[in-house]
Amino acid sequence: MWCFLDNDAPLSQTIATCKKIHSYLIMLWVPLCFGVIIMAAWMSHIGVKATRYEDITSTWQSCLFSPNYVTIPLSDSAQLAFLAQLLGRAIVDKSVQLAGFINSCAYLGGQTILMTFVGQAALYRSWNHVGWILPSAFFGLWCSLIAGTYYTAAPVLPTPQGTNSTLILLMYWLRKEKFDNLNDGDNECDTAFNFIVIYTTFMVLMIAIMGSGTMLAFIVSLRRYRDSSYTPIKVPKGGWAVFWMTIIMMFSYIGAFVGKMVTSITSLDAIRDFNGFNDDTTFNKNNLLYYDNIYYPFGSGVINLSSILWACVFMSVTRAFFNSRLAPYKSCALASLLYALTNYSSMVYLMTTYYELSLDKNDVCNNYFKQPENAASYGYPSDGQSKAYCSGFRMTAFLGLALFIEMNLMFFLSLYVYFVNNGDEDNFSYMDEKTGNLSITNDNSNKSSLKKSLLKV
């Protein structure tokens, strides 16, 4: 059963065993998937009926709507205080819904299902096409990463209300004390907390299963390249340049969403630390909000075109490089060109905003997010949190710009590799994607051929 850990086991047997283990992993993934679908659908159902759950003392479901609200402290306004004196009664603070916690949670479930399903399907198919195993392993790794950390390109400035939720942010935010005393100490809100914990756990387990299958694929790929019957391939002219450009692009991509994650976590920290206004606090009385600890500012997002095109570039390069195929370089060139063409306006808007607001100056950028006219939108950050906003925003902006420039270069590099090597296949060898450049028979043995073993898998 665990022969994939045995270096002396035939590679065909290792592949068959890993495929069987992956099948078991899929069997664990399927019920989790249905669990997430049911829970996400139920949240969408009650989200439409929000008016029925306005009274938090009525049902535990009402507790799930508490993260949506902020308070406008009307009683803190000097003008309204004077009005209250004239009216002879107090002005009551008003709660306003600015976020959609339930919708963002339902969106995360759909995103997790989509990414893990696509990754599992690609990986399962690759067991019968040995040359696809390593590219599918990289793709599965990308799917696992995206499922937990995916950000849309918008917004340019890191306003929490405009930023989409991610599984990492939900896990960071989810604390039991946020649900304590919501209902005057009534523990009915514990049920709401436990519901979100179960829902989050299901999604984490789905990603963990996807990651486990990916690790199996990497193990098989390592064994394949070390197998004595494996015939090495030659990289086409220019192939290494495309490969290293892809590595650089991956670091730019990861760095950009790390920058977004820094600003998002800073938002949650600022909201958590907010404890009303002191006398010496400077704020804009026309834009005054109170944040409760449970407030979750992030909304739902969408899988945008740029992410799909980046995935196409990544998969094309891994297939082209590790299997020495020419056609994927053409696909890579097309995807990178579309990425560049559809992002020119976004990059112009980003850079114009950056310099128009003078965020290139350290003192302006470090203080921008805590200025009276901006502080409420960013959770009233402290000096350190305002600097963290600045650092995260700059990281996202410039690495996003770097990725855009790299996509333009990738277009020309991919075209170069394709046209230079087209019709000159004698200088490099194609990999047989069915057998992965492994010999059909095993020397010094009468064992079945690799092809027959794969067909039996």
C-alpha positions in Angstrom: 0.0 0.0 0.0 2.8 2.4 0.9 5.1 1.3 -1.8 5.3 4.9 -3.1 7.7 5.4 -0.2 9.9 2.5 -1.4 12.5 3.6 -3.9 12.9 0.0 -5.1 9.3 -0.5 -6.0 8.5 -0.4 -9.8 7.4 3.1 -10.8 4.2 1.7 -12.4 3.2 0.3 -9.1 4.0 3.6 -7.3 1.7 5.4 -9.8 -1.1 2.9 -9.3 -0.8 3.1 -5.6 -0.8 6.9 -5.5 -3.8 7.0 -7.8 -5.6 4.6 -5.4 -4.7 6.8 -2.4 -5.9 9.8 -4.3 -9.2 8.1 -5.0 -9.6 7.6 -1.2 -8.8 11.3 -0.7 -11.5 12.2 -3.2 -14.0 10.1 -1.3 -13.2 12.2 1.8 -13.5 15.4 -0.2 -16.9 14.7 -1.7 -19.0 14.7 1.6 -17.1 17.8 2.7 -18.0 19.4 -0.6 -21.7 18.6 -0.1 -21.5 19.9 3.4 -20.1 23.2 2.3 -22.8 23.4 -0.5 -25.6 22.8 1.9 -24.3 25.3 4.5 -23.5 28.0 2.0 -27.0 27.6 0.4 -28.6 27.8 3.8 -26.7 31.0 4.5 -27.8 32.5 1.2 -31.4 31.5 2.1 -31.4 33.3 5.4 -29.4 36.2 3.9 -32.4 37.1 1.7 -34.7 37.0 4.8 -32.5 39.4 6.9 -35.5 41.4 8.1 -36.8 38.3 10.0 -33.6 38.2 12.0 -33.3 41.8 13.2 -34.0 40.9 16.8 -30.9 39.2 18.2 -32.9 37.9 21.1 -35.2 35.8 18.9 -33.0 33.2 17.2 -29.4 32.2 17.0 -29.4 32.9 13.3 -29.7 36.6 14.2 -26.2 36.5 15.6 -24.8 35.8 12.1 -26.0 39.3 11.1 -24.1 41.2 13.8 -20.8 41.3 11.9 -22.6 43.4 9.2 -23.3 46.5 11.4 -21.5 49.6 12.5 -22.9 52.3 14.7 -23.3 55.9 13.8 -23.0 57.7 17.2 -25.6 60.4 16.7 -25.4 61.3 20.4 -21.7 62.3 20.0 -22.5 65.1 17.6 -22.4 68.6 19.1 -25.2 69.8 16.8 -27.4 66.8 17.7 -26.7 67.3 21.4 -28.0 70.8 21.1 -31.0 69.5 19.2 -31.6 66.9 21.9 -31.6 69.6 24.5 -34.3 71.5 22.5 -36.3 68.3 22.1 -36.0 67.3 25.7 -34.9 63.8 24.8 -31.7 61.9 23.9 -30.7 61.2 20.3 -30.5 57.4 19.8 -27.4 56.0 18.1 -28.2 54.3 14.8 -26.9 51.0 13.5 -26.1 50.8 9.8 -25.3 47.7 7.7 -22.1 48.3 5.8 -21.0 44.7 5.2 -22.4 41.3 4.2 -20.9 38.7 6.4 -23.2 35.9 5.4 -22.8 36.5 1.6 -19.0 36.7 2.0 -19.0 33.3 3.8 -21.2 31.7 1.1 -18.9 33.1 -1.6 -15.9 31.5 0.2 -17.6 28.1 0.1 -18.2 28.4 -3.7 -14.6 29.5 -4.3 -13.2 26.6 -2.2 -15.3 24.1 -4.1 -14.3 25.5 -7.5 -10.6 25.6 -6.8 -10.4 22.2 -5.2 -12.6 20.6 -7.8 -10.5 21.9 -10.7 -7.3 20.9 -9.0 -8.6 17.4 -8.1 -9.9 16.8 -11.6 -6.6 17.8 -13.3 -4.6 15.6 -10.9 -6.8 12.6 -11.3 -6.6 12.8 -15.0 -2.8 13.0 -14.9 -2.3 9.5 -13.3 -3.0 8.0 -16.7 -0.8 10.5 -18.5 2.5 10.4 -16.7 3.9 13.5 -18.5 1.0 15.5 -17.0 1.7 14.6 -13.4 4.3 17.3 -12.5 2.4 20.1 -14.3 -0.8 19.0 -12.5 1.1 18.9 -9.2 2.1 22.6 -9.7 -1.5 23.4 -10.8 -2.8 21.7 -7.7 -0.5 23.7 -5.5 -1.7 26.9 -7.2 -5.4 25.8 -6.6 -4.7 25.1 -2.9 -3.0 28.5 -2.5 -5.8 30.4 -4.3 -8.6 28.6 -2.4 -7.4 30.1 0.8 -5.9 33.5 -0.2 -7.6 34.7 -3.4 -8.0 38.4 -3.8 -9.6 40.3 -6.7 -7.7 43.2 -8.3 -10.0 45.8 -6.9 -10.0 48.0 -4.9 -6.9 50.1 -5.7 -6.8 51.7 -2.2 -7.1 49.0 0.5 -10.5 50.0 1.9 -11.9 47.1 3.9 -15.4 47.5 2.6 -14.2 47.2 -1.0 -11.9 44.2 -0.3 -13.2 40.6 -0.8 -13.1 38.1 2.0 -10.6 35.2 2.1 -10.5 32.0 4.1 -7.3 33.2 5.9 -9.1 36.4 6.9 -12.1 34.5 8.2 -9.9 32.2 10.3 -8.0 35.2 11.6 -11.2 37.0 12.5 -13.1 34.0 14.0 -12.8 34.3 17.8 -15.4 33.1 20.4 -15.2 36.3 22.4 -16.6 38.2 19.5 -19.9 36.3 19.9 -19.9 36.4 23.7 -22.4 38.8 25.3 -24.0 39.6 21.9 -27.4 38.7 23.3 -26.9 40.1 26.8 -24.8 37.1 27.8 -27.3 34.6 26.4 -25.3 31.7 24.9 -27.6 31.3 21.9 -24.9 33.0 19.9 -22.5 30.1 20.7 -24.6 28.1 18.2 -23.8 30.7 15.5 -20.1 30.6 16.4 -20.0 26.8 16.2 -21.8 26.9 12.9 -19.1 29.1 11.4 -16.4 27.0 12.9 -17.8 23.8 11.3 -18.2 25.6 8.0 -14.6 26.9 8.1 -13.3 23.5 9.1 -14.9 21.8 6.2 -13.3 24.3 3.8 -9.8 23.9 5.4 -10.1 20.1 5.2 -11.0 20.3 1.5 -7.9 22.4 0.8 -5.8 20.0 3.0 -7.1 17.0 0.9 -6.2 18.9 -2.3 -2.7 19.6 -0.9 -2.3 15.9 0.1 -3.1 14.8 -3.4 -0.6 17.3 -4.8 2.1 15.9 -2.5 1.5 12.5 -4.0 2.0 13.9 -7.4 5.3 15.5 -6.4 6.5 12.2 -4.9 5.7 10.3 -8.2 7.4 13.0 -10.2 10.5 12.8 -8.1 10.5 9.0 -8.5 10.0 9.3 -12.3 13.0 11.6 -12.8 15.1 9.2 -10.7 13.9 6.1 -12.5 16.7 4.3 -14.5 14.4 3.8 -17.5 13.6 7.5 -17.7 15.0 9.3 -20.8 15.8 13.0 -20.1 14.4 15.6 -22.3 16.2 18.6 -23.8 14.9 22.1 -23.1 14.2 24.0 -26.4 16.1 27.1 -27.2 14.8 29.9 -24.9 12.9 27.5 -22.7 15.0 28.4 -19.6 14.3 32.1 -20.0 10.5 31.4 -20.1 10.9 29.1 -17.1 12.7 31.6 -14.9 10.4 34.4 -16.0 7.5 32.3 -14.7 9.3 31.8 -11.3 9.8 35.6 -11.1 6.1 36.2 -12.0 5.1 33.7 -9.3 7.0 35.6 -6.7 5.4 38.9 -7.9 2.0 37.3 -7.7 2.4 35.9 -4.2 4.0 39.2 -3.0 1.1 41.2 -4.4 -1.5 39.2 -2.4 0.7 39.2 0.7 0.5 43.0 0.5 -3.3 42.8 0.3 -3.3 40.4 3.2 -1.2 42.8 5.3 -3.7 45.6 4.7 -6.7 43.3 5.4 -5.3 42.0 8.7 -4.4 45.6 9.6 -8.0 46.5 9.1 -9.2 43.7 11.5 -6.6 44.8 14.0 -7.7 48.4 13.9 -11.3 47.5 14.3 -10.4 45.2 17.2 -8.4 47.9 18.9 -11.0 50.6 18.4 -12.5 51.6 21.8 -14.3 54.8 21.1 -12.8 58.3 20.9 -10.7 60.1 23.5 -10.8 63.8 24.0 -7.5 64.2 22.1 -8.6 62.1 19.2 -8.9 63.9 15.9 -11.7 62.7 13.7 -14.1 64.0 11.1 -17.4 64.7 12.7 -19.1 64.3 9.4 -17.9 60.8 8.9 -18.2 59.3 12.4 -18.6 55.5 12.9 -18.3 53.2 15.9 -16.9 49.7 15.3 -17.8 46.8 17.4 -15.2 44.0 17.8 -17.4 41.6 15.8 -17.6 43.8 12.7 -16.4 42.0 9.6 -15.9 44.5 6.8 -15.0 42.3 3.9 -17.5 41.3 1.2 -17.8 38.7 -1.5 -15.7 38.7 -4.7 -15.5 37.2 -8.2 -12.9 35.2 -10.1 -11.7 37.8 -12.5 -10.3 37.4 -16.0 -6.7 38.3 -14.9 -6.6 35.3 -12.5 -7.8 32.9 -15.2 -5.3 34.2 -17.7 -2.5 33.9 -15.1 -3.5 30.3 -14.4 -3.4 29.6 -18.2 0.1 31.1 -18.4 1.3 29.1 -15.4 -0.1 25.8 -16.7 1.2 26.4 -20.3 4.7 27.0 -19.1 4.9 24.0 -16.8 3.5 21.7 -19.5 5.8 23.2 -22.1 9.0 23.1 -20.0 8.7 19.7 -18.2 7.3 17.9 -21.2 9.2 19.8 -23.9 6.1 20.7 -25.9 6.0 23.6 -28.4 2.3 24.2 -28.6 1.9 25.3 -25.0 4.3 28.2 -25.6 1.8 29.5 -28.2 -1.0 29.2 -25.6 1.3 31.0 -23.1 1.9 33.9 -25.5 -1.8 34.3 -26.2 -2.8 34.3 -22.5 0.0 36.7 -21.5 -1.0 39.1 -24.3 -4.6 39.1 -23.2 -3.5 39.7 -19.6 -1.5 42.7 -20.7 -4.1 44.2 -22.9 -6.9 43.9 -20.3 -4.8 45.4 -17.6 -3.3 48.5 -19.2 -6.1 50.8 -18.0 -5.9 49.3 -14.5 -2.2 50.0 -14.3 -2.6 53.6 -15.5 -5.4 54.1 -12.9 -3.2 52.6 -10.2 -0.1 54.7 -10.9 -2.2 57.9 -11.4 -3.9 57.4 -8.0 -0.5 56.6 -6.4 1.1 59.8 -7.5 -2.0 62.0 -7.4 -2.4 61.3 -3.7 1.4 61.8 -3.2 1.7 58.4 -1.7 5.2 58.2 -3.1 6.2 60.4 -0.2 6.8 58.5 3.0 5.4 61.0 5.4 2.2 61.4 3.3 1.7 57.7 2.8 2.4 56.8 6.4 -0.2 59.3 7.6 -2.7 59.1 4.8 -4.8 56.3 6.3 -5.2 57.9 9.7 -6.1 61.4 8.5 -9.5 62.6 9.8 -11.2 62.4 6.4 -9.9 58.8 5.8 -9.7 57.3 9.3 -13.2 56.0 9.6 -12.9 54.1 6.3 -9.8 52.2 7.6 -11.0 51.5 11.2 -9.3 54.5 12.9 -5.8 53.0 12.6 -3.0 53.9 15.0 0.4 55.3 13.8 1.8 51.8 13.4 -1.3 50.5 11.7 -1.3 53.4 9.2 2.3 52.7 8.3 1.3 49.0 7.8 -1.5 50.1 5.5 1.1 52.1 3.5 3.6 49.3 3.3 1.0 46.7 2.3 -0.5 49.1 -0.3 2.9 49.8 -1.8 3.8 46.1 -2.0 0.6 45.3 -3.7 0.8 48.2 -6.2 4.4 47.8 -7.3 4.4 44.0 -7.4 1.2 44.1 -9.4 2.9 46.5 -11.8 5.9 44.2 -11.9 3.6 41.3 -12.8 2.0 43.4 -15.6 5.4 44.2 -17.0 6.5 40.6 -16.8 3.4 39.5 -18.6 4.4 41.8 -21.5 7.9 40.3 -21.6 6.4 36.8 -21.3 4.5 37.4 -24.5 7.6 38.1 -26.5 9.7 35.3 -24.9 7.0 32.7 -25.5 6.7 33.7 -29.2 10.4 33.6 -29.5 10.6 30.1 -28.2 7.8 28.9 -30.4 9.0 30.4 -33.7 12.7 29.7 -33.1 12.1 26.0 -32.4 9.2 25.4 -34.7 10.3 22.9 -37.4 13.6 22.3 -35.7 12.5 19.5 -33.3 15.7 17.6 -33.9 17.5 19.9 -31.4 15.3 18.8 -28.6 13.1 15.8 -27.7 9.3 15.7 -27.2 8.2 13.9 -24.1 5.6 11.1 -24.6 2.9 12.4 -22.3 1.3 9.0 -22.0 4.5 7.2 -20.7 6.5 10.2 -19.5 9.6 9.1 -21.4 9.8 5.9 -19.5 10.8 2.7 -21.3 7.9 0.3 -22.0 9.6 -2.7 -20.5 11.6 -3.1 -17.3 15.1 -4.4 -17.9 16.1 -7.8 -16.2 12.5 -8.7 -15.5 9.4 -10.1 -17.2 7.0 -7.6 -15.5 4.1 -6.1 -17.4 4.8 -3.0 -19.5 4.2 0.4 -18.0 1.5 1.1 -20.6 -0.5 -2.0 -19.5 0.0 -1.1 -15.8 -1.3 2.4 -16.5 -4.3 1.0 -18.4 -5.2 -1.1 -15.4 -4.9 1.8 -12.9 
